[in-house]
């Protein structure tokens, strides 16, 4: 929201004392970024949720990469919205639900037996309901909120 003071992103970084643990978080963060990049080209691999996990890993291992993710021009606003407010943009929620429905629908068509189809359908409905129930600060049904002016780190 526009009245919020900018946050210092370095305050989010909590590196463990163990070098081994920091290294593990760095490797995991790199793996999740690689999977997110694959998600740019594969319709069933979600990009932003993987970047959320990568940001959490880098918040425990690399201040520089964490800052880069949080300030990324395209994905930074989504990551900051989740990290600071535990909400997702309304304009991202609807396409995500549509792509999920299409992906699950195609999967249901190709599954060989009905128990697998029932399981996949129940999973799709559960995930869709979970996503729909996540708060959105820029929901047009609740005027006065936007994510356009999310706080960025100073400097």
C-alpha positions as a LaTeX table, in Angstrom:
\begin{tabular}{lrrr}
\hline
Residue & $x$ (\AA) & $y$ (\AA) & $z$ (\AA) \\
\hline
Unk1 & 0.00 & 0.00 & 0.00 \\
Unk2 & 1.18 & 3.50 & $-0.64$ \\
Unk3 & 1.45 & 4.61 & 3.00 \\
Unk4 & 3.93 & 1.93 & 4.02 \\
Unk5 & 7.51 & 2.72 & 4.85 \\
Unk6 & 10.15 & 0.96 & 2.74 \\
Unk7 & 11.50 & $-2.22$ & 4.29 \\
Unk8 & 15.15 & $-3.02$ & 4.54 \\
Unk9 & 15.44 & $-6.41$ & 2.84 \\
Unk10 & 18.60 & $-7.18$ & 4.78 \\
Unk11 & 16.42 & $-7.47$ & 7.90 \\
Unk12 & 14.80 & $-10.58$ & 6.35 \\
Unk13 & 18.11 & $-12.43$ & 5.98 \\
Unk14 & 18.76 & $-14.84$ & 8.85 \\
Unk15 & 21.87 & $-16.86$ & 8.09 \\
Unk16 & 22.50 & $-19.91$ & 10.28 \\
Unk17 & 25.86 & $-20.14$ & 12.02 \\
Unk18 & 26.66 & $-23.45$ & 10.32 \\
Unk19 & 28.52 & $-23.09$ & 7.02 \\
Unk20 & 27.16 & $-26.50$ & 6.00 \\
Unk21 & 23.58 & $-25.39$ & 6.61 \\
Unk22 & 24.10 & $-22.14$ & 4.69 \\
Unk23 & 25.56 & $-24.16$ & 1.81 \\
Unk24 & 22.58 & $-26.52$ & 1.86 \\
Unk25 & 20.15 & $-23.58$ & 1.72 \\
Unk26 & 22.16 & $-22.04$ & $-1.16$ \\
Unk27 & 22.08 & $-25.31$ & $-3.15$ \\
Unk28 & 18.35 & $-25.74$ & $-2.49$ \\
Unk29 & 17.71 & $-22.11$ & $-3.49$ \\
Unk30 & 19.63 & $-22.65$ & $-6.73$ \\
Unk31 & 17.65 & $-25.84$ & $-7.41$ \\
Unk32 & 14.34 & $-24.03$ & $-6.89$ \\
Unk33 & 15.41 & $-21.16$ & $-9.16$ \\
Unk34 & 16.36 & $-23.71$ & $-11.85$ \\
Unk35 & 12.96 & $-25.39$ & $-11.49$ \\
Unk36 & 11.27 & $-21.98$ & $-11.69$ \\
Unk37 & 13.14 & $-21.23$ & $-14.92$ \\
Unk38 & 11.91 & $-24.58$ & $-16.27$ \\
Unk39 & 8.43 & $-23.45$ & $-15.25$ \\
Unk40 & 8.69 & $-20.58$ & $-17.71$ \\
Unk41 & 8.61 & $-23.16$ & $-20.52$ \\
Unk42 & 6.59 & $-26.01$ & $-18.97$ \\
Unk43 & 2.95 & $-25.16$ & $-18.32$ \\
Unk44 & 2.53 & $-27.53$ & $-15.36$ \\
Unk45 & 5.53 & $-26.25$ & $-13.38$ \\
Unk46 & 4.59 & $-23.18$ & $-11.29$ \\
Unk47 & 7.20 & $-20.41$ & $-11.48$ \\
Unk48 & 6.28 & $-18.01$ & $-8.67$ \\
Unk49 & 5.72 & $-20.61$ & $-5.92$ \\
Unk50 & 9.15 & $-22.09$ & $-6.70$ \\
Unk51 & 10.67 & $-18.61$ & $-6.51$ \\
Unk52 & 8.98 & $-18.13$ & $-3.13$ \\
Unk53 & 10.74 & $-21.24$ & $-1.83$ \\
Unk54 & 14.02 & $-20.11$ & $-3.44$ \\
Unk55 & 13.71 & $-16.70$ & $-1.73$ \\
Unk56 & 13.15 & $-18.42$ & 1.63 \\
Unk57 & 16.30 & $-20.52$ & 1.04 \\
Unk58 & 18.39 & $-17.52$ & $-0.01$ \\
Unk59 & 17.13 & $-15.53$ & 3.00 \\
Unk60 & 19.08 & $-18.14$ & 4.97 \\
Unk61 & 22.16 & $-18.30$ & 2.78 \\
Unk62 & 22.86 & $-15.35$ & 0.45 \\
Unk63 & 21.95 & $-11.72$ & 1.07 \\
Unk64 & 22.96 & $-10.78$ & $-2.50$ \\
Unk65 & 20.80 & $-13.39$ & $-4.28$ \\
Unk66 & 17.89 & $-12.81$ & $-1.89$ \\
Unk67 & 17.99 & $-9.10$ & $-2.69$ \\
Unk68 & 18.17 & $-9.85$ & $-6.43$ \\
Unk69 & 15.05 & $-12.06$ & $-6.23$ \\
Unk70 & 13.14 & $-9.57$ & $-4.09$ \\
Unk71 & 13.96 & $-6.69$ & $-6.45$ \\
Unk72 & 13.46 & $-8.61$ & $-9.69$ \\
Unk73 & 11.37 & $-6.46$ & $-12.03$ \\
Unk74 & 8.86 & $-9.16$ & $-12.95$ \\
Unk75 & 8.80 & $-11.58$ & $-10.00$ \\
Unk76 & 9.91 & $-9.34$ & $-7.13$ \\
Unk77 & 6.44 & $-7.81$ & $-6.52$ \\
Unk78 & 4.88 & $-11.28$ & $-6.23$ \\
Unk79 & 7.58 & $-12.51$ & $-3.86$ \\
Unk80 & 7.42 & $-9.34$ & $-1.72$ \\
Unk81 & 3.62 & $-9.52$ & $-1.58$ \\
Unk82 & 3.81 & $-13.06$ & $-0.22$ \\
Unk83 & 6.75 & $-12.44$ & 2.13 \\
Unk84 & 5.35 & $-9.24$ & 3.63 \\
Unk85 & 1.58 & $-9.80$ & 3.52 \\
Unk86 & 0.98 & $-13.51$ & 2.88 \\
Unk87 & $-1.25$ & $-12.67$ & $-0.05$ \\
Unk88 & $-1.10$ & $-13.06$ & $-3.82$ \\
Unk89 & $-2.12$ & $-10.55$ & $-6.50$ \\
Unk90 & $-5.71$ & $-10.98$ & $-7.62$ \\
Unk91 & $-4.66$ & $-10.50$ & $-11.24$ \\
Unk92 & $-2.35$ & $-13.53$ & $-10.87$ \\
Unk93 & $-4.88$ & $-15.69$ & $-9.05$ \\
Unk94 & $-7.41$ & $-15.97$ & $-11.87$ \\
Unk95 & $-4.95$ & $-17.05$ & $-14.61$ \\
Unk96 & $-3.36$ & $-19.48$ & $-12.14$ \\
Unk97 & $-6.73$ & $-21.07$ & $-11.46$ \\
Unk98 & $-7.47$ & $-21.27$ & $-15.19$ \\
Unk99 & $-4.11$ & $-22.90$ & $-15.96$ \\
Unk100 & $-4.58$ & $-25.31$ & $-13.07$ \\
Unk101 & $-8.00$ & $-26.30$ & $-14.36$ \\
Unk102 & $-6.66$ & $-26.88$ & $-17.87$ \\
Unk103 & $-3.63$ & $-28.83$ & $-16.59$ \\
Unk104 & $-5.74$ & $-31.03$ & $-14.33$ \\
Unk105 & $-8.34$ & $-31.49$ & $-17.09$ \\
Unk106 & $-5.70$ & $-32.68$ & $-19.56$ \\
Unk107 & $-4.21$ & $-34.96$ & $-16.90$ \\
Unk108 & $-7.62$ & $-36.45$ & $-16.17$ \\
Unk109 & $-8.10$ & $-37.20$ & $-19.85$ \\
Unk110 & $-4.84$ & $-39.15$ & $-20.09$ \\
Unk111 & $-5.03$ & $-41.09$ & $-16.82$ \\
Unk112 & $-5.73$ & $-44.78$ & $-17.50$ \\
Unk113 & $-8.11$ & $-45.73$ & $-14.67$ \\
Unk114 & $-10.91$ & $-44.15$ & $-12.68$ \\
Unk115 & $-9.27$ & $-44.30$ & $-9.18$ \\
Unk116 & $-6.39$ & $-42.20$ & $-10.49$ \\
Unk117 & $-8.84$ & $-39.81$ & $-12.14$ \\
Unk118 & $-10.85$ & $-39.44$ & $-8.93$ \\
Unk119 & $-7.66$ & $-38.78$ & $-6.94$ \\
Unk120 & $-6.45$ & $-36.24$ & $-9.50$ \\
Unk121 & $-9.85$ & $-34.51$ & $-9.59$ \\
Unk122 & $-9.99$ & $-34.28$ & $-5.78$ \\
Unk123 & $-6.42$ & $-32.96$ & $-5.68$ \\
Unk124 & $-7.25$ & $-30.35$ & $-8.32$ \\
Unk125 & $-10.36$ & $-29.19$ & $-6.46$ \\
Unk126 & $-8.48$ & $-29.02$ & $-3.15$ \\
Unk127 & $-5.60$ & $-27.02$ & $-4.67$ \\
Unk128 & $-8.01$ & $-24.73$ & $-6.50$ \\
Unk129 & $-9.97$ & $-24.01$ & $-3.32$ \\
Unk130 & $-6.77$ & $-23.40$ & $-1.38$ \\
Unk131 & $-5.53$ & $-20.95$ & $-4.03$ \\
Unk132 & $-8.89$ & $-19.16$ & $-4.25$ \\
Unk133 & $-9.02$ & $-18.70$ & $-0.46$ \\
Unk134 & $-5.59$ & $-17.03$ & $-0.28$ \\
Unk135 & $-6.02$ & $-13.31$ & 0.39 \\
Unk136 & $-5.46$ & $-10.73$ & $-2.35$ \\
Unk137 & $-4.87$ & $-7.15$ & $-1.27$ \\
Unk138 & $-5.64$ & $-5.85$ & $-4.77$ \\
Unk139 & $-8.97$ & $-7.67$ & $-5.10$ \\
Unk140 & $-11.34$ & $-5.38$ & $-7.06$ \\
Unk141 & $-14.16$ & $-6.45$ & $-4.74$ \\
Unk142 & $-12.24$ & $-4.70$ & $-1.93$ \\
Unk143 & $-11.33$ & $-1.25$ & $-3.30$ \\
Unk144 & $-8.50$ & 0.84 & $-1.95$ \\
Unk145 & $-5.78$ & $-1.81$ & $-2.02$ \\
Unk146 & $-3.12$ & $-2.32$ & $-4.65$ \\
Unk147 & 0.23 & $-4.03$ & $-4.78$ \\
Unk148 & 1.67 & $-1.53$ & $-7.21$ \\
Unk149 & 3.35 & 0.43 & $-4.42$ \\
Unk150 & 4.89 & $-2.47$ & $-2.54$ \\
Unk151 & 7.81 & $-1.47$ & $-0.37$ \\
Unk152 & 11.23 & $-1.86$ & $-1.95$ \\
Unk153 & 14.48 & $-1.87$ & $-0.13$ \\
Unk154 & 16.08 & 1.55 & 0.33 \\
Unk155 & 18.96 & 2.44 & $-1.98$ \\
\hline
\end{tabular}
